[in-house]
Amino acid sequence: MAKEIPYKIFLDESEMPTSWYNVRADMKNKPAPLLNPGTHEPMKAEELEGVFCSELVKQELDNDTRFFEIPGEIRDFYKMYRPSPVVRAYYLEKKLGTPAHIYYKFEGNNTSGSHKLNSAIAQAYYAKKQGLTGVTTETGAGQWGTALSMACSYFDLDCKVYMVKCSYEQKPFRREVMRTYGGSVTPSPSNTTNVGRKILAEHPDTTGSLGCAISEAVEVAVSTPGYRYVLGSVLNQVLLHQSVIGLEAKAALEKYDVKPDIIIGCAGGGSNLGGLIAPFMGEKLRGEADYRFIAVEPASCPSLTRGKYAYDFCDTGMVCPLAKMYTLGCDFIPSANHAGGLRYHGMSSVLSQLYDDGLMEARSVKQTEVFEAAEFFARAEGILPAPESSHAIRAAIDEALKCKETGEEKNILFGLTGTGYFDLVAYEKFHEGEMNDYIPTDEELAMYAAKLPKI
């Protein structure tokens, strides 16, 4: 007899993961190495340690160690908001009239409002352990900057955040949460750095991008003694820390003998998607099970679906290493859409390799379609989702409606990365009919692709 599945599936603290899972250990085709932008040779640990914390560099470069033990201080911090629940979306299923079973892993049950805290606390811990004074970073929608400010406050570290200008203006309350936790917040591009001044000189009316903000944060980190740069997505180390999401989701579902058929995540740089799918992808890579993985990105910033798989700079200022990834070009400035956390020009090298190997699907969705799904979900499940998360909701609804047409009882799991209570300007624009669906033209993307480094 099948077990009755509760609305929320919780793990006990004792069932929390004790190690992060490194999916690269099970990848036959490893992600391509970061390259030195001057020599085009693979970056060495000693080169990266001038920018990143030493322990994080080890995690970044390790393609072979399957599990990394989570330090006790990090696990103690996790206990403040983890394990997070897996929710059976009974009300959404009913409203859709679908035979599909829909589950979501909810990562919004902490003050930062998103999954970003999972890596922020780890990176702050290693910075403190190294004896640093502070860290610098960028943030798009503000979730990462908020999470890092919280983590730095916990470890008594200084935190300098460069926030994409359009998000800085759209989300003043997110900015104030960062300041409440002691973070200093600067709209990017700014006139406080050399690279910021250069970008403003060339594009005085720019709304900014994650690539711009990364350049500024890196410049400040390498020029300020006792500081290092930390990143909230894209990097191997971040996907490693975020694997706690997938490990918990898998353990919770296994309690009720549930195996997902489809696993869906929104995709910007790749942190939450990579974290959610990690242990399931590991099973697929080892030939133990099969799943469909779907990455969902904005049509306005379609790196996987319309980008080139090539080496490119990780930042607009071209001061960071080169990464092989699906990219729109480091000069690409996305439209000022309201999914600020998904406005990065490239995609994680790990996810790019998995996608290129045909192990994962990708689709892009329009902004208005995303907010239609967000509103539908809010009315069904009682949670106001973040615009980023709502990309995954859009795809989950679409897959559930396909099941309605075919009568298939598939299990669908998606990542609800955070809440949208700091995104009410975006909801207002949607309700007032002022939201547009800008999509870059082929000619525009070709112009940026032509500027990619010749490697």
N, C-alpha and C positions, 0 to 999 in steps of 0.2 A: 504494500500500500504506500503511495507517494506521501511524502511529508507535506503538511500544510505549511506554506511559506508565509511568514509574517510580512507586514507592510515594511518594516525596517529590520534588516539583519545586522546584528551587532556582534563583534568579536569582544572577548574579554581582554583586559590589559595583558594577561599572560599569553594571549594568542597573537600579540603584535609581532611583526617580523623582527628578528634579531640581526638580520643582515640585509644589505641591499643586494639586488641581483643585477649582474652585468651581462646584458644580452649579447654583447660583442663576443663573449667567450664561446657562444654557440653559433656564431655566424661563420659560414664557410667563406664568404667573401667579406673580409673585414672592411670597415670604412677607411677611405684613403686618409693618409696622415696630413696633419697641418704642415704647411710649407712656409719657410722663411721668405718673406716678400722680396728680399734682396737677392738671395742666392737660389731660391726655388728648391732648396734642399729640405728634407723633413726637419721640423723643429725639434731641437734637443731639449731635455729637461731644464738644463741650466739657462737656456734662452727664455723659456716660458716662466721660469721662477722670478724673473724681473717684473713680471706682470701679475702672476697668480701666486697664491699660497703654495708652498712646497708640497704638502700632502695632497692638495687638489690636483697638482700637476701629475703626481704619481697615478691618481685615479683616472685622469684624463688620458694618459698614454697607455694604460694597461688594457690590452685586448684579450687577455688570456685568463685572468682570475675571475671565476664565476661568481663568487660571493665575497663581499666586503663587510666585515662586522661593523654594526652601528655602535659607536661609542656610547657608554652609559649615560653621559651628560646629555647627549642628543636624544636618546630614548626617554630620559626623564622629562625633557621638554615636550617631546611628542605626546606624552601621556596627558598633557593639558588639553589636547583636542583630538587625539587619536586613541583607539582606532575610529575611523569615520565610517558611517553606515553605508551599506548597500541597500537601496530602497526598491521595492517592487512597485512599479508605477501602475497600481490597480486602477486608479481614477483616470489616468491618461488612456489606458487600454480601453476602459469602458467608453470614454468619450469618443475614441476613434472607432469603436466597434470592431476591433481587430482580434483575431485569435492568437496573435503574437504575445509573448510574455516579455515585458519591457522592464529592465532594471537600470538603475543609475547609481554610480558611485559618487556620493555627495561630499565635496571637498570644501564647502563654504562655511563650515561650522567653527570658524575661528575668527578673531577680530580682523585679521588681514583680509578675510572674505574670499580666500582662494587657496589653491593647492601650493602656491609659491612658497609658503612657510616651510615646506618639507625640505627644500634645498637651502633656503636662507639660513636656517638655524645651523645646518651642517657647515656652510661656508663661513659663517661668523665664528663657529666653534674652532675651525682650523686656523682662522686668522688670529684669534685670541691665543690659541695654543702656540702659535709661532711668535707671539710677543709683539704683534703689530699694534699700531695706534688706532687705525681706522681703515675703512674700505670705501671705494667709489663704485658707482654703478649707473646704469641707465634704467629707465622704466617707460613702458608704453602707456597702457591704460592706468597704471599706478599700483596694480596688485603686487608686483615684484618689489617696487620701492617701499610699499607699506610693510610687506613681510620682512624685508631686510632691515628696515628701521626698527621693527619690533625685535628682531634677532640681535641686532647690535646693541639695543637698549639692555637686553638681557645679559649680554657679556660686557657691557660698559665699553663699547667701541664707538668711535666717531663714524658717521655715515653720511656721505655726500652723494646725492641723487640728482642725475640729469634726466628730466622728464620731457618727453616729446611735447613740443609746444602746443599742438592742437589739443592734446589730452590735458595739459596743464591748465588750459583755458576752459575746456569742457567739464573738467572734474575738480573744481576747487576744494571740495570736501575730502576727496581722496588725498589731495595735497596736505590738508590740515591734519589728517590722521598721521601722515609721515612726520610732520612737525611735532605732533603730540608725543611721538616716540623718540624725538630728538634728532631726526634726520633733517638735513638742510636740502632744500629742493630748488633747482634752477631750471627754468624752461630752456629747452634745447631746440635749435642751436642758439648759443648765447655769445655775448662779447667778452666772456670771462676766460676763454681759451683761444689759443692760436687757430686751431682747426675750426672752432665755432665762428670766429671772425672771418675766416676764409670762406666758409659756406655761406654766411650772411652776405658777404660781398658779391658772391656769384648768384645767390638766390635770395634777395632781400625780403621777399614776401613768402618764403617757404613756411609750411606748417610743421616742418620737422619730420624726422623718421627715427626709428630705432637705430639705424646705421649711423646717423648724425650723433645721437646721444651716446652711443658706444664710443665713438671717436673722442668725444670730450672727456668722458669718464676715464678712458685709458690714459689720455694725456695728463690728466691731473694725478692719476695713480703713480705713473712712472716718474713724475717730476716732484712728488711730495714724499720725503723720507718717512718711513714707517707705515706706508699705505700700500695696499694692493687693490687690484680690480677684481670684482666678482660679477658673474653674469647669471641671469635668471632663466635662461633657456639655451637651446642650440647645442651647447657643449656636452661631451660625453659624460662628464662628471655630474651634470645636472640631471640628465636622464637616469643615471645611476641612482641618485638620491630619490628621484621621483618614483622609482620602482616600488616604493612602499605602497603606492596607490594600487598597483596591479596585484601585488602579493596579498594585500588585505582583501581585495575584491575576490580573488581566486579562492582564498581560504573561506570567506563568508559563503560564497555560492556552493562550494563543495560540502558545506554543512548540510545543505538541502539537496545534494545530488544534482545540482544545476550546472550544465555545461553550455556556455554561450555559443551560439552559431555565428553571430555577428557582433563585432566589437568596434565601437565608433568613438572618435575623439576629434575635437577641433584642433586645427594645426596652424601655428604661426611660426615659431621657431622649433617646436617639437617637444617641449618639456612634459606637458600633461599627457599628450598622446603616447609618447615614448614610455612614460611611467606606467600608464594604464595597460598597455599591451605587452609590456616586457615579459612577464612569466608565461603568458599565453603564447607569445611569439617564440619563446624558448622551446616550448613543447612542439610547436610546428617545425622549428628548425631541426629538432632532434628526431622528428618523425613519430612523435608520441600521440599527437592529436592534430586536428585541422580546424582552422577558424578563418572567417572572412574579417579582414581589418579594413576599416574605411577612415581615411583622413579627410577632414572637411575644412576647407579654407575659404576666405572671402574671394568673390569674383573680382574685387578691386585689387587684390594682391595675390595672384594665383601662382605661387612659385612652383608647386608640384605639377599642377595641371598645364601650365603654359611656360614654365621656366626652362632653362637649359641646365643640363647636368654637367657642370664644369667647375674648375677652380675659380674662386672669386674672393675678393676681400670681404671680411666679416663686417666691415664698417665703411661708412661713406668717406671718411677722411683718409682711408687707405693706410692706417698705421698698425692694423692688426694682422695676424697671420692670414695666409690664404687657406681656404677650406674647400674641398670638393663637395659640392652640394647642388641641389636644384635651386637655381637662383634667377632672379629677374635683373640682376646687375646691381652693384653696390651704389650706383648713382640713382637708382629708382626711388622716387618719392611717391608713396601711395597717396590716394585721395584721403582727405581727412574724415574717414568713416568712423563710426562709433565703436568698432571692435578694435580698440587701440592696441590690445595685446597681440593682435594677429597682423600687424602692419610691418613685418620684417621682410626684407628682400630675399632671404634665403631660408633653407630648411636644414635641420640637424643632419650632419653627415651620416649618422647611424640610420635615421629614417630614410634619407635619400638613397642609401645603398639598398635597404630593404625594398623600397619602392622600385628601384631600378632592376632589382632581381625578381620582380613580379610577385613579391610576398605580401603586398599591401596595395589597396586601391586608393584612389584620391578623386575628390570631386570639389567643385567650387560652387558657391551659392551666393545669390544676390542679397544685399543688405535688407531690403524690405521683406523678402521671403524669410529671412532669419528672424526678424522682429515679429512677423506673423506667428511663427512657431513659438517664439518666446512668450507671447501673450497667450496663446493657446495652452501652453504648458503651465503658465502661472495660474490660469483659471481652473486647470484640472488638478494640479498637484500642490498649489498653495505656496510655491516658492518663486520669487522673482529672480530669474536667472540672469547672469552676466551676458552681455552681447557675445563674448567669445564662446561661452558654453553653448549658447543658443544655436551656433552652427552645428554642433553635434546633435542637438535636439531636432533641428530641421531634418537631418539625415535619418535619425531614428524614427521620426514620424513618417517619413517617406517610405522607409523599409517596412514599417508596421502596416502601412496602407497597401503595400504590395502583398503582404501576407493576407490582408483582408480580401484581395482579389483572387488569390490562389487557394485560400483556406489553410495555408501552412501555419503550424504552431511553432514558429521559430523563437528562440531565446535571443533577445537583443540587449546588449549591455552598452551603455554609453557613459562618458565622463561628464558629470556636472561640476565643472571646475570651480565655480564660485557664484556668488550672489550679485545682483545688479542694482543694489540700493544706492550706489554712487553713480549710477548711469541713467538717472531719471531725465537728464537733458535729452539723452538719446531716445528714451521712450516718449518724451514730449514731442520731439521732432517727428517720430513715427505717427503718433496720434493726430498731430496737426497736418499731416500730409506733406511735410517739408523735407522728408528723407529721400535722397536720390540713390540711384543704382549705377554709379559710375563704374565702367569697365574699361580698362586700357585697350587700345586698339592693337592690332598685330604690328602696325607700323611703329607705334610707340615702343612696344616691347623689343622689336627688332633693333631699334636705335640704341637701346640700352645693352642688348646682347652683343652688339658690335663692339662695345667698349670692354668686354670681358678680357682679363689678362690672357696673354698667349702663353700657355704652359704646354 
